[in-house]
Amino acid sequence: MKIGVLTSSRADYGIYLPLLERIKKDGFFAMEIIAFGSHFSTEHGYTFNEIEKDRYQVIHQLKTITQEDTEEGIVKSYGHTILEFAGFWKCNKYDLVFCLGDRYEMSAAVQAGIPFGVKFAHLHGGETTLGAIDNIYRHQITLASGLHFTSTIPNKKKVSLITGSGENVYAVGSLSLNNILKFKAVDKNLFYSSFYIPQGDFALVTFHPETVSVHENKGYIVEMAGALKTISETLNLVITMPNADTLGSSYRDAIYELKRGCPTRIILVENFGKTNYFSAMHYARVLIGNTSSGIIEAASFKKFVVDVGNRQKGRAHSKNVLHANFTKADILEKSYEALRLGEYNGENIYFKKNVTNKILKVLKNIL
């Protein structure tokens, strides 16, 4: 069976990894990686290098992203991605193509495949993020796909409502947590030294723009910067940089300015890679920001999360998540509360065992 895998960013590639490793070892499949989007952006760490290191037999490269992150720039990137994939789908045929999540680049690649009858399998459909236009892109991808692997049973039900059918929809759990029970963090001293993190406690921080309320981001940036500056006076901050979203560069500029004002206590990381990012969660005292990893994965590392604003609003979460309004005062209040709570010992609603086994079993049975 010939399988294609669409990957447009560091985020989806890290989630895919357990599945890619299994497919690569299974002689039933012939797999090709289709890399595009921010993988080729030097500003976002040129993460295509990570794909090359994993030595797949076939890796397609499509240069699709523009450097402009205004609303017009995002539209141009979307259109350019569709044009690039028009030629790609014409020349490349697969029994099935995996797509994941809700990024605009992923939506564009999938929409381009519709006239060619490309058979898509969508991972992480049925979720809700009211503060991001990704919510719309996710449902577009769902409608274009004929096979679905959701992270929870409620998300399975939502996919069934969107598509009008419960057929070929499977609740398998979050793929990124597939091997979490066997995960071992990188040695602490090695991890700290590799990323120049000062010894001591740190908060793991990731802020992305709110792409529904685009024009409110300027105010949000001020509130974010004020809160992080105050927190950095008592706790080191390890900040992973924003995605290629509308006004992402404005968040970056504010974070760089924070770093200049407090160079020893604020550490900026463009791309950890999955093992190092999970190690960062393992060693962090708390997570602060508005990234999906705080919702989906942090509970498995026994971490409380301060989820800021509306970007992840509507997404189901475990009891480790504290919601904060996008104000300095509320971010500080919830951050200090999370620190007081210490270690989270509840369940992670996104965890299920043997996710990759379930997916491969479905593929072999129905295809």
Secondary structure, DSSP 8 states (H G I E B T S, - for coil): -EEEEEE-SHHHHHHHHHHHHHHHH-TT-EEEEEE-GGGG-GGGT-THHHHHHT--S-EEE-----S--SHHHHHHHHHHHHHHHHHHHHH---SEEEEES--HHHHHHHHHHGGGT--EEEESTT---TTSTHHHHHHHHHHH-SEEEESSHHHHHHHHHHHT--TTEEE---GGGTTGGG-----HHHHHHHTT--SS-EEEEE----SSSGGGHHHHHHHHHHHHHHHTTTSEEEEE---S-TTHHHHHHHHHHHHHHSTTTEEEES---HHHHHHHHHH-SEEEES-HHHHHTGGGGT--EEEESSTTTT----TTEEEE-SSHHHHHHHHHHHHHH----S--TT--S-HHHHHHHHHHHH-
